[in-house]
Amino acid sequence: EGTDSVRLVGWLDECRLYAASYSPIIRIYRPLEGTLANIMQDSCEIEQIGADERGGCWMFTLNCRGGLSLWNSRRDRKISEVFAEYLSEYHASVGFHEFEMLIASSDNRIGLATFEGAGDAIEWRAEHSNLINCLTLSHDRLTLAVGDDEGIVSLYHAQEFECIKRLVCSNGWILTLAFSPDDKEIATAG
């Protein structure tokens, strides 16, 4: 729906998916019913969007002003927002870590964003050797995979943020990566 081309899409749960285009609008669809379930709006264009696969309720957005927001998709509202100028569009990546906690990267730093009212902040926990293009957390929440601009995937312990292994995967940038359902393999593209 709408005139904008969808550029970000993903599943919230087995019945609902989210979609965003070059705008601040988030649309939640029920594709099996062929209906638009609801619409939410961020403060400016959405650069990244994602959902917590475990519950189907929590989403995050990273907007064009460096606003990192936590959303409750069942209540159609933004819970909290952290503004961080250093979360630039090009070298920022975000994913869920734990409930109401996101893991974020900017340039070569990795940190945790917490949403606790007035104390909303990003605590930088580790520095990576190269520019970070993407990151993802394993399904068991124990390992963080980081893809960089040198074609290397680095695996970090997700609690201590210590690098435990580096894998050379390509001659160029790694733009996206994903763990297999059993967390034993990692797929990369770039």
Disulfide bonds with the S-S distance in Angstrom:
Cys44-Cys64 2.45
